[in-house]
Amino acid sequence: MKQLEMADTLLDWYDRHARDLPWRVSPQDRKAGISPDPYRIWMSEIMLQQTTVAAVKSFFERFTALWPTVTALANAEDERVLGEWAGLGYYARARNLLKCARVIRDEHDGVFPQTREALLSLPGVGPYTAAAIASIAFDLPETVVDGNVERVTSRLFRLETPLPAAKPELTALAQTLTPNGRPGDYAQAIMDLGATVCTPKSPACGICPWMAFCAACKVGDQARFPLKTPKKPKPTRHGHAYVARTTRGEWVLETRPEKGLLGGMLGWPGTDWREAHPKAAPFEGAWIEVGEVRHTFTHFHLILTVHRADQVEGALEAYALRGQNAFRASDLPTVMRKAFDLAHSTFTTDPVASDANQEA
């Protein structure tokens, strides 16, 4: 059958060209009987959601060094995990990571469920992630469809339906190609094919193992696919952030509400991100406006006006106060770190040096 020939051809290519990734068991090691760790597969798949492999590698290696098992992660403090996640973006993933780890610890004795259906019951695990874990970690014949697979499949079949409407059709077509033999390697092979050969721009069709099977390549219009419905322009929102330091040299932060953007993360007190002109600062201080920072989220652009105040005092019990030893700018979400970087340069004394002098 054509599908079996295609799978065998792709797997032969993968055996020679598989990417070396920190969460992956190579096809040679897999043939030697080494099984992937479902914890590492799950961790990588959560991190890779809407994030590139290049950006994820260092975070993955740091997380798995700090918390080498799902139980170790489940036992970690929320603030530490969220701080280590800072900079990776899409912070709801970090909250779901902890929720999922604790469900596996408490309800599954620290052992990952093995079927797609059971995996779907876990917090933060949707159809794609469940299929990926079941296929890659447990070698079950589940169809794994990410952006790379959508692109490869749309070109193979020259699918004229635009994304996102085409997703169910692309999944059904990809399912017809998924083999029963070596499904985990096959899932990684087709993703590697999309990432390294069947790329969004200038696909390298001359070295593609599926060139002879590709309908778009035969016509010569492969770069057209996948077709996409034009996106609406993103709106721009405005807000204000207040970066302050106390008379004791402590930074005045807050923990953002669990629900919503940057939920549960540390950040600077401020307004809702719909206010161009704030009514008042969140607490008293000699506030100075120091400029603006800009950041883009999935659905909108943000312009954040940054204010700073030094030597503040008074009733600050509602806030999270952090001195030198407890504060790392790298623990802040990217937009909050941008605000800190802008305000930091305007303080008359170096806050780190100030803290050090107080402790000496």
Phi, psi and omega in degrees: 000150182299319183297319179294321177297318179297315180297315180298319180297316181292319180293324175299318178296317182296322179301332182261337190233013181302137177291147176268105183237145188296340180261358188262142167265123184297157178300328178292316179293324180294319177296333179278000175101006178275123183262145175295151176274116182301330177298315181289324177295313178301311180303314182295319182293322177295316181293327184280354178296115179058026181220143185283157176301317182300320180287330187280327191310308184292324178294317180300314182294323179291315181299314183286339172285319179288320184228086188287348179227163180294328178291321177299318177295317180300328181275354183285156176286139182305312185298324180293315181295314180296324177295318178292332179285337186308133182102341180273339176082174180049066194288345174300332178298321181293320178295318178292330177301313179292317179300315181295315180301321182286327174294318179295320178295313190275328187249347182232017178057032177076014183243130180292136170299155187255340183263156178302318182297316180292322179296327180295342180281350183278146178300134176077004180253110179260187184303317181295310183297320178298317179295320181296315180293315181299319182285305188286316183280324187244004174057040176264147185283063176264148181269120183255119185234104172250190181299324178296316181292322177300317181294313180299313184293319180297326178282320178304316185259359181052055187282123184272351178286128182281152171286149005274355182299335184282352187306310180299321180292320178295320178297317179296319178294317179297327180295327180293341183262344185290121183274162173279335178268129180054047182296328179294315176295322180298316180301317180287328180295314183290328175291320176296321179300315179292326183283331188244336184239303182272061187281163183302317180244142178050059178300141183273069187297331182296338180247011183280129179293342181256014183305318183291341183261353192271117181295319181292322179296322179296325179278331180092016181242031184301330182292345179289337191253148000282148174289146182225140173289131181303138180277148175286146178296145181284138174286164177248128177250162181232150177200180181226142177234143185238110182259116186225153176232140183277175176296341178267005178082018180265142174279140182260106181242176174220155173267122184290154180305149183300322181268146179103179181300139180058028183303132178079356182272156172286145177197178178275142174304150181183192182265171166298155183273047175222007186248111176282332183230102183289153179284319181196159175292157183291337176205167186288145178177166177276078189284136176232130176281126187249355177139196183233149169237153181237144180209147180245125173261179184301320189247357180198160171266147180236131170248116185248117175279129187253132176240151177223153176213141179246157176060038178282155178208176180115200185281099182239022185298334183283353185252165177265111182265130184229120173276188185304314186288340183254358184243128171230121179302330181293344178281350183276148170302157189305315183295324179287327176291324175299317179297318179297315181300321179291314184287324185306318184291348184262353179287142186286336176235151179290118182298326179293315178296321179299314178298317182297320180294323180292327182279338184293000000 
